[in-house]
Amino acid sequence: MADSSSAIVQPPKDRRNTITVALSARALFDLETENKFYQENGLEAYIQHMVERENEVLGKGPAFEFVESALAVNNRIRKLDPKDNELFDIVIVSRNHAQAAIRLINSINHYGLCLERITLAGGADPTTYLGAWKADLFLSPDEHDVRSAIKAGFPAAVVYPYTGEDLPNDQLRIVFDGDAVLFSDEAERVYQQRGFPAFVENERQKAGMPLDEGPLRKFASRIAAIQEKFHAKEVPCPIRTYILTARSGASAGKRAILTLREWGLKIDECTFNAGASKAAMLKAIKPHLFFDDSPSHIDAALEENIPAARVLYGIKDEKVETKPAEKVEAKRAEKVEAKPAEKVEAKPAERSKKRGREKVVECDVAKGTLKEHFPVKKTKS
């Protein structure tokens, strides 16, 4: 639970300067067991299930650590300037039903989170409200909703269940991939279509030509503006940003660095991994969220219990045929199959490790009435 002695920074009424991060309820809390209950029993039973368990605290979801640390940054900003409204404004936008919301609210209060802005869409598409909230970023485990947000022009990423240890919230650490995340996928397309030698030659020829913006460039710039507040007053900054790229340093690093310089975007640390796995570096950084467009890099992060978000953008997304984390789940399934059947029953903590194979409450496409959207299944007599 959050330290009750720390000041609670209420979200400002004037939201023109806030950095608004919208996320689904499933991104904040572990609702996989509840979703399974809904799928097996229908809406009415699901609501009753949630009402009966209103005082049972939900587990932490894949973006919980990111949210908790972002709210801690707000406390530090207000210590610098009590009137500063350039804060993280965290908004929950969920397909969930209002009648099931008390458990969500009780869980928010249990963890000491100041989350006052909530949309419960009752089965409708929650991304419809991203414009009204002026979202700078949308996070959800529902790929359909993430694509819907991107189509509407909002930066968005898919988050996956995180089962690692709690992370300290004294410093918010965010790791960005380079190509197809901060940068466009121009160079990545050359590599995928023509191979590594052509990629190196392309980067050599265009070393002085800045790359176009990627989907998270503006979000990263907003983060950098908050960091500058602390740098200007020469006090420790509660945010640290990283680029962790598969680019090679000597042969392809120059253009990336010159692009950042052209944008005026200050990133604290940059690692050129030259095609190696990013898992070891992520374990050393311990980020609250890692943004990457590559399913293989996301899988590697999840295997190490690193909170990860896949950016659905560029040529790699066009080539994806399987969802990220399926390999991780397959490995776990193999271990389960090797055990006697009577010992296979999953504990609650183990169930939270599932990589979202079942259909979830928030991932249906809204159609017609609420009952049509959430059909109640009849129980066998």
Secondary structure as UniProt FT lines:
FT   TURN            4..5
FT   TURN            16..17
FT   STRAND          19..23
FT   HELIX           25..28
FT   STRAND          29..30
FT   HELIX           32..41
FT   HELIX           43..52
FT   TURN            53..55
FT   STRAND          59..60
FT   TURN            62..63
FT   HELIX           64..80
FT   TURN            82..83
FT   STRAND          88..94
FT   HELIX           98..100
FT   HELIX           101..110
FT   TURN            111..112
FT   STRAND          117..120
FT   TURN            122..123
FT   HELIX           126..129
FT   HELIX           130..133
FT   STRAND          137..140
FT   HELIX           143..151
FT   TURN            152..153
FT   STRAND          156..159
FT   STRAND          172..176
FT   TURN            180..182
FT   HELIX           186..194
FT   HELIX           196..205
FT   TURN            206..208
FT   TURN            215..216
FT   HELIX           217..232
FT   TURN            233..234
FT   STRAND          239..245
FT   HELIX           249..263
FT   STRAND          269..272
FT   TURN            274..275
FT   HELIX           279..285
FT   STRAND          289..292
FT   HELIX           295..303
FT   TURN            304..305
FT   STRAND          308..310
FT   HELIX           314..319
FT   TURN            324..325
FT   HELIX           326..337
FT   HELIX           341..343
FT   HELIX           348..351
FT   TURN            352..353
FT   HELIX           361..363
FT   HELIX           370..373
//
